[in-house]
Amino acid sequence: MVEKVSAIFFILMRLVRFSGQMYCTREDYWKHFAFIFEELTSEKRNQLHCVVFTFEKMTDTTPEFRKIIHIDMDAFYASVEQKDNPELKGKPIAVGGSRQRGVVAAASYEARAFGVHSALASSIAARRCPHLIFVKPRFDRYKEISSQIMEIFHHYTDLVEPLSLDEAYLDVTYNKKELKSAIKIAMLIRQEIKDKVGLTASAGISFNKFLAKTASDLDKPDGLSVILPEQAIPFMEQLAIDKFHGIGKVTAKKMNEQGIFTGADLMQLERSELIRRYGKAGKHYYNIVTANDEREVKPDRIRKSIGAENTFSKDLFEQAEVEEALLQIHETLMKRIISTGRKGRTITLKIKYHDFTVKTRSKSLDHFTSSATLIWQLVLELLHQPEYLEKEVRLLGIALSQLDNVDKMKGLEGYQLTLDF
């Protein structure tokens, strides 16, 4: 079997070398190599998929690889407060909440050393860090600074997709500076932010969005990391499953219980099995772990809602376990709300029963809110109105919609050009 797999690799590499303008689809490859493919393990199939994907990129007349940068500001809200008030520099601060009540919206790195983080109850944060300084959030100021940062991004490319006030994807495959190196562009952007705004940012660079975002977390704060195409699969094989962006604590725990601890373990599962276990998210897991995340950077993306959901390994019905599951989802939702700095008027509870029927329950307010306490109260109300769950559930979700308005950022169509990293 090893000889057969090696033969395929050899043939593909020879084709890459001499193909010229030749182009083949995956179906063509599998038609020729089906007799070998059927005998391979899941791990070898995934490896072969990745080779074919790379082969297509190398022999296609379209660009070989995109160059995506993910920029993430370091402890943004807290850093703005320390920048505007030098007396706070070097001190543990929490933005939002108070010692008695509320929720932490952001924490400085000095506070994070004590286990203080966003979406943590303020009372718990105060116990973990007795000398913690609570600062009232100033979202207008954060939006002002965010606008300055986004303007810097647009000096380099109009393909900018903001994810929140403090992070964005940039496609610099084609860029205004006509630079071939995405690494050089990321260095210039980080320096310009430091010089003009007075804050630090971390950058991740790769050929797709998932890997770029993952890379930006590798060397925080004030760091820069690159994952090259040939490094993608080895990198993901050793990556802990809870470090995969988009796999939350609940799903990671579920995967651990199923014997999945790293990307290598995830690669053992077929696409159909991942979808069976994790629903629509399973397709995404398959794409990212095979380095086949083809999502484009969308400069005109406008968020209409903020949500979080979870599919359970076993159906739930008892009120205590349902509320515990919802509490975990609520925590994830609040982190996303805090990150975006947005408020909304409508709370929706999504319920998918064991027979795959889906129901939603919503309640709208006469004012915008981002209050964790109020949102949780409404979720509990919706859980019991008009009545408690009809039957066992396999998925629950919470969403905040009818969001407050933000300026729409427009950009060019995703024109891409093959350049060196």
C-alpha positions as CSV (number, residue, x, y, z in Angstrom):
1,M,0.0,0.0,0.0
2,V,2.8,2.4,0.8
3,E,4.3,1.8,-2.6
4,K,0.9,2.6,-4.3
5,V,0.5,5.8,-2.4
6,S,4.1,6.8,-3.2
7,A,3.4,6.0,-6.8
8,I,0.5,8.4,-6.9
9,F,2.5,11.2,-5.3
10,F,5.3,10.6,-7.8
11,I,2.8,10.7,-10.8
12,L,1.2,13.9,-9.5
13,M,4.5,15.6,-9.0
14,R,5.6,14.6,-12.5
15,L,2.4,16.0,-13.9
16,V,3.0,19.2,-12.0
17,R,6.4,19.5,-13.5
18,F,5.4,18.9,-17.1
19,S,1.7,19.7,-17.3
20,G,1.9,23.2,-18.7
21,Q,-1.7,24.4,-19.2
22,M,-3.2,21.0,-18.4
23,Y,-6.1,21.0,-16.0
24,C,-7.9,18.0,-14.3
25,T,-10.7,17.8,-11.8
26,R,-10.7,15.7,-8.6
27,E,-13.2,13.4,-10.4
28,D,-10.5,12.7,-13.1
29,Y,-8.0,11.8,-10.4
30,W,-10.3,9.5,-8.5
31,K,-11.4,7.8,-11.8
32,H,-7.8,6.9,-12.5
33,F,-6.9,6.0,-8.9
34,A,-10.2,4.7,-7.5
35,F,-8.9,1.1,-7.0
36,I,-6.1,2.5,-4.8
37,F,-8.2,5.1,-3.1
38,E,-10.7,2.5,-1.8
39,E,-8.0,0.7,0.0
40,L,-6.6,3.7,1.8
41,T,-7.2,4.6,5.5
42,S,-9.1,7.8,6.3
43,E,-5.8,9.5,7.2
44,K,-4.2,8.6,3.9
45,R,-7.4,9.7,2.0
46,N,-7.2,13.1,3.6
47,Q,-3.5,13.4,2.8
48,L,-4.2,12.5,-0.8
49,H,-7.1,15.0,-1.0
50,C,-4.7,17.7,0.1
51,V,-2.1,16.7,-2.5
52,V,-4.8,16.8,-5.2
53,F,-6.0,20.1,-4.0
54,T,-2.5,21.5,-4.1
55,F,-2.0,19.9,-7.6
56,E,-5.1,21.6,-8.9
57,K,-3.9,25.0,-7.6
58,M,-0.5,24.5,-9.2
59,T,-1.8,23.3,-12.6
60,D,-4.9,25.6,-12.9
61,T,-4.6,28.9,-14.8
62,T,-6.2,30.7,-11.8
63,P,-4.0,32.0,-9.0
64,E,-2.0,29.4,-7.1
65,F,-2.7,30.6,-3.5
66,R,-4.3,33.7,-2.0
67,K,-2.5,35.8,0.6
68,I,-4.7,36.4,3.6
69,I,-3.8,38.5,6.6
70,H,-5.8,38.4,9.8
71,I,-5.1,41.4,12.0
72,D,-6.2,41.2,15.7
73,M,-5.7,44.2,18.0
74,D,-4.1,43.2,21.3
75,A,-6.6,43.5,24.3
76,F,-8.2,46.3,22.3
77,Y,-10.7,48.0,24.7
78,A,-8.3,47.7,27.6
79,S,-5.4,49.0,25.5
80,V,-7.4,52.0,24.4
81,E,-8.1,52.8,28.1
82,Q,-4.4,52.5,29.0
83,K,-3.4,54.6,26.0
84,D,-5.8,57.4,26.9
85,N,-4.9,57.2,30.7
86,P,-1.2,56.6,31.2
87,E,-1.8,56.0,34.9
88,L,-3.4,52.7,33.9
89,K,-0.4,51.4,31.9
90,G,1.1,48.2,33.3
91,K,-1.8,47.7,35.7
92,P,-4.5,45.0,35.6
93,I,-7.7,46.6,34.3
94,A,-11.1,45.3,33.4
95,V,-13.4,47.2,31.0
96,G,-17.1,46.9,32.1
97,G,-18.7,45.7,35.2
98,S,-17.9,46.6,38.8
99,R,-16.7,44.7,41.9
100,Q,-20.4,44.0,42.8
101,R,-22.1,43.1,39.6
102,G,-21.8,43.0,35.8
103,V,-19.7,41.3,33.2
104,V,-16.1,42.0,32.1
105,A,-16.1,43.2,28.5
106,A,-12.3,43.1,28.1
107,A,-9.2,42.6,30.2
108,S,-5.7,43.9,30.0
109,Y,-2.8,41.4,29.7
110,E,-1.9,42.3,33.3
111,A,-5.4,41.2,34.4
112,R,-5.4,38.1,32.2
113,A,-2.4,36.8,34.1
114,F,-4.8,36.4,37.0
115,G,-7.4,34.5,35.0
116,V,-9.6,37.5,34.2
117,H,-11.1,37.4,30.7
118,S,-14.1,38.7,28.7
119,A,-17.6,37.5,29.6
120,L,-16.4,36.7,33.1
121,A,-18.7,37.8,36.0
122,S,-17.1,40.9,37.5
123,S,-17.5,39.6,41.1
124,I,-15.4,36.5,40.1
125,A,-12.8,38.7,38.4
126,A,-12.5,40.8,41.5
127,R,-11.8,37.7,43.6
128,R,-9.2,36.4,41.2
129,C,-7.4,39.8,41.1
130,P,-8.0,41.8,44.3
131,H,-6.2,44.9,42.9
132,L,-8.2,44.8,39.6
133,I,-9.2,48.3,38.3
134,F,-12.7,48.5,36.8
135,V,-13.1,51.0,34.0
136,K,-16.4,52.1,32.4
137,P,-16.5,51.1,28.7
138,R,-16.5,54.0,26.1
139,F,-17.8,52.3,22.9
140,D,-17.9,55.6,21.0
141,R,-14.2,56.0,21.6
142,Y,-13.5,52.4,20.6
143,K,-15.4,52.9,17.4
144,E,-13.4,56.1,16.7
145,I,-10.1,54.2,17.1
146,S,-11.4,51.3,15.1
147,S,-12.2,53.6,12.2
148,Q,-8.6,54.9,12.2
149,I,-7.3,51.3,12.1
150,M,-9.7,50.3,9.3
151,E,-8.5,53.3,7.3
152,I,-4.9,52.1,7.6
153,F,-6.0,48.7,6.3
154,H,-7.5,50.4,3.2
155,H,-4.1,52.0,2.5
156,Y,-3.0,48.5,1.4
157,T,-6.1,46.9,0.0
158,D,-9.8,47.4,-0.4
159,L,-10.5,43.7,0.3
160,V,-11.0,44.3,4.0
161,E,-13.6,42.2,5.9
162,P,-14.1,43.6,9.5
163,L,-15.1,40.9,12.0
164,S,-15.5,43.3,14.9
165,L,-14.1,46.6,16.0
166,D,-10.7,45.1,16.6
167,E,-10.1,42.5,14.0
168,A,-10.3,42.0,10.2
169,Y,-9.3,39.8,7.3
170,L,-7.3,41.4,4.5
171,D,-6.7,39.8,1.1
172,V,-3.4,41.3,-0.1
173,T,-2.9,38.9,-3.1
174,Y,-3.3,42.1,-5.2
175,N,-2.5,45.2,-3.2
176,K,-2.2,48.9,-3.6
177,K,1.5,49.0,-2.7
178,E,2.2,46.3,-5.4
179,L,4.3,44.4,-2.9
180,K,4.8,40.7,-3.4
181,S,5.3,39.7,0.2
182,A,2.3,39.4,2.5
183,I,4.8,39.3,5.4
184,K,6.2,42.7,4.5
185,I,2.7,44.1,4.2
186,A,1.7,42.8,7.6
187,M,4.9,44.3,9.1
188,L,4.1,47.7,7.6
189,I,0.5,47.6,8.8
190,R,1.5,46.8,12.3
191,Q,4.1,49.5,12.4
192,E,1.7,52.1,10.9
193,I,-0.9,51.2,13.6
194,K,1.7,51.6,16.3
195,D,3.0,54.9,14.9
196,K,-0.4,56.5,14.2
197,V,-2.7,55.0,16.7
198,G,-0.3,54.1,19.5
199,L,-1.6,50.5,19.9
200,T,-0.1,47.0,19.1
201,A,-1.6,44.4,16.8
202,S,-0.9,40.8,16.1
203,A,-1.0,39.4,12.6
204,G,-1.5,35.9,11.1
205,I,-0.7,35.2,7.4
206,S,-1.6,32.2,5.3
207,F,-3.4,31.1,2.2
208,N,-6.9,30.8,3.7
209,K,-9.0,32.6,6.4
210,F,-9.0,29.8,8.9
211,L,-5.2,29.4,9.0
212,A,-4.6,33.2,9.0
213,K,-6.9,33.7,12.0
214,T,-5.3,30.7,13.8
215,A,-1.8,32.1,13.0
216,S,-2.7,35.5,14.6
217,D,-3.1,33.8,18.0
218,L,0.2,32.0,17.9
219,D,2.4,35.0,19.0
220,K,0.3,37.4,21.0
221,P,0.7,40.1,21.9
222,D,2.4,42.2,19.3
223,G,3.4,39.2,17.2
224,L,3.4,38.0,13.6
225,S,3.1,34.3,12.5
226,V,3.0,32.7,9.1
227,I,1.6,29.3,8.0
228,L,2.8,28.4,4.5
229,P,0.9,26.1,2.2
230,E,3.4,23.2,2.7
231,Q,3.2,23.7,6.5
232,A,-0.6,23.6,6.7
233,I,-1.3,19.8,7.2
234,P,1.6,19.1,9.6
235,F,0.6,22.2,11.6
236,M,-3.0,21.1,11.9
237,E,-2.1,17.5,12.7
238,Q,-0.5,18.6,15.9
239,L,-3.0,21.4,16.7
240,A,-5.1,20.8,19.9
241,I,-8.7,20.5,19.0
242,D,-9.7,23.4,21.4
243,K,-7.3,25.7,19.4
244,F,-9.3,25.3,16.2
245,H,-11.1,28.5,15.6
246,G,-14.9,27.8,15.5
247,I,-14.7,24.8,17.8
248,G,-15.9,26.1,21.2
249,K,-15.4,24.6,24.7
250,V,-18.6,22.5,24.6
251,T,-17.8,21.0,21.2
252,A,-14.2,20.5,22.1
253,K,-15.2,18.6,25.2
254,K,-17.6,16.5,23.2
255,M,-14.8,15.7,20.7
256,N,-12.4,14.8,23.5
257,E,-15.0,12.3,24.8
258,Q,-15.1,10.8,21.4
259,G,-11.3,10.4,21.3
260,I,-10.6,13.5,19.2
261,F,-7.8,15.6,20.7
262,T,-5.9,16.9,17.8
263,G,-6.3,17.8,14.1
264,A,-4.7,14.4,13.3
265,D,-7.6,12.7,15.1
266,L,-10.1,14.8,13.3
267,M,-8.5,13.9,9.9
268,Q,-9.4,10.2,10.6
269,L,-13.2,11.0,10.1
270,E,-14.8,11.1,6.7
271,R,-16.7,14.2,5.7
272,S,-20.1,12.3,5.9
273,E,-19.3,11.2,9.4
274,L,-18.4,14.7,10.6
275,I,-21.7,16.0,9.2
276,R,-23.6,13.2,10.9
277,R,-22.0,14.0,14.2
278,Y,-21.9,17.8,14.1
279,G,-24.5,18.8,11.5
280,K,-23.7,21.7,9.2
281,A,-20.6,22.6,11.2
282,G,-19.2,19.2,10.3
283,K,-18.7,20.3,6.7
284,H,-16.8,23.3,7.9
285,Y,-14.6,21.1,10.1
286,Y,-13.8,18.9,7.2
287,N,-12.9,21.8,5.0
288,I,-10.6,23.5,7.5
289,V,-8.8,20.3,8.6
290,T,-8.0,19.4,4.9
291,A,-6.7,23.0,4.3
292,N,-9.6,23.5,1.9
293,D,-11.2,26.7,3.4
294,E,-12.1,28.6,0.2
295,R,-14.1,31.4,1.9
296,E,-13.4,34.7,0.3
297,V,-12.6,37.9,2.1
298,K,-15.9,39.9,1.7
299,P,-15.5,43.6,2.1
300,D,-19.2,44.3,1.8
301,R,-20.2,41.9,4.6
302,I,-22.7,43.3,7.0
303,R,-23.6,41.4,10.1
304,K,-27.4,41.1,10.5
305,S,-27.3,39.0,13.7
306,I,-24.9,37.6,16.3
307,G,-25.5,34.0,17.3
308,A,-24.1,30.8,18.8
309,E,-25.4,27.2,18.8
310,N,-24.4,23.7,19.7
311,T,-25.3,20.2,18.5
312,F,-25.2,17.7,21.3
313,S,-23.7,14.2,21.2
314,K,-26.8,12.9,23.0
315,D,-30.3,14.4,23.0
316,L,-31.3,16.6,25.9
317,F,-34.7,17.0,27.7
318,E,-34.3,17.4,31.5
319,Q,-34.6,21.1,32.4
320,A,-31.3,21.3,34.4
321,E,-29.2,19.9,31.5
322,V,-31.0,22.0,28.9
323,E,-30.3,25.2,31.0
324,E,-26.7,24.2,31.6
325,A,-26.3,23.8,27.8
326,L,-27.9,27.1,27.1
327,L,-25.7,28.8,29.7
328,Q,-22.6,27.6,27.8
329,I,-24.1,28.9,24.5
330,H,-25.0,32.2,26.2
331,E,-21.4,32.6,27.3
332,T,-20.2,32.1,23.7
333,L,-22.8,34.5,22.4
334,M,-21.8,37.2,24.9
335,K,-18.1,37.0,23.9
336,R,-19.2,37.6,20.3
337,I,-21.4,40.5,21.2
338,I,-18.7,42.1,23.3
339,S,-16.2,41.6,20.5
340,T,-18.4,43.3,17.9
341,G,-19.5,46.2,20.2
342,R,-23.0,45.8,18.8
343,K,-26.5,45.8,20.4
344,G,-29.7,44.3,19.3
345,R,-33.5,44.4,19.9
346,T,-34.5,40.8,19.2
347,I,-33.5,37.6,21.0
348,T,-34.2,34.3,19.3
349,L,-34.1,30.8,20.8
350,K,-33.5,28.1,18.2
351,I,-34.6,24.5,19.0
352,K,-33.9,21.5,16.8
353,Y,-35.6,18.3,18.1
354,H,-34.4,14.8,17.9
355,D,-36.5,14.2,14.8
356,F,-34.8,17.2,13.1
357,T,-37.9,19.5,13.2
358,V,-36.8,23.1,14.0
359,K,-38.7,25.7,16.0
360,T,-37.7,29.2,16.9
361,R,-39.0,31.5,19.6
362,S,-38.3,35.2,19.6
363,K,-38.9,38.3,21.7
364,S,-38.3,41.9,20.6
365,L,-37.6,44.8,22.9
366,D,-38.4,48.5,22.4
367,H,-34.7,49.4,22.9
368,F,-31.3,48.0,22.0
369,T,-29.4,45.9,24.5
370,S,-26.2,44.0,25.0
371,S,-26.9,43.2,28.6
372,A,-25.8,39.6,29.5
373,T,-28.3,39.5,32.3
374,L,-31.3,40.7,30.3
375,I,-30.4,38.4,27.4
376,W,-30.2,35.4,29.7
377,Q,-33.6,36.3,31.3
378,L,-35.2,36.4,27.9
379,V,-33.7,33.1,26.9
380,L,-35.2,31.4,30.0
381,E,-38.6,33.1,29.3
382,L,-38.5,31.8,25.7
383,L,-37.6,28.3,26.9
384,H,-40.8,28.1,28.9
385,Q,-43.1,30.2,26.6
386,P,-45.6,29.1,25.4
387,E,-44.5,25.9,27.1
388,Y,-41.4,23.9,27.9
389,L,-39.8,21.7,25.2
390,E,-42.1,19.2,23.5
391,K,-39.6,16.5,23.1
392,E,-35.8,15.8,23.3
393,V,-33.5,18.2,21.5
394,R,-30.3,17.7,19.6
395,L,-29.4,21.3,19.0
396,L,-30.0,24.7,20.8
397,G,-29.0,28.1,19.7
398,I,-29.3,31.8,20.8
399,A,-29.2,34.8,18.5
400,L,-29.3,38.6,18.9
401,S,-30.7,40.4,15.8
402,Q,-32.2,43.8,14.7
403,L,-28.7,45.1,15.4
404,D,-27.9,48.8,15.8
405,N,-26.6,50.4,12.6
406,V,-23.0,50.6,11.6
407,D,-21.4,52.1,8.5
408,K,-21.2,49.7,5.6
409,M,-17.7,49.3,4.3
410,K,-17.5,48.8,0.6
411,G,-14.6,47.4,-1.4
412,L,-13.5,46.0,-4.8
413,E,-14.5,42.7,-6.2
414,G,-12.1,39.9,-5.1
415,Y,-9.5,40.2,-7.8
416,Q,-6.5,37.9,-7.1
417,L,-3.1,37.6,-8.5
418,T,-0.4,34.9,-7.9
419,L,2.5,36.4,-5.9
420,D,5.3,35.1,-3.6
421,F,4.7,35.1,0.1
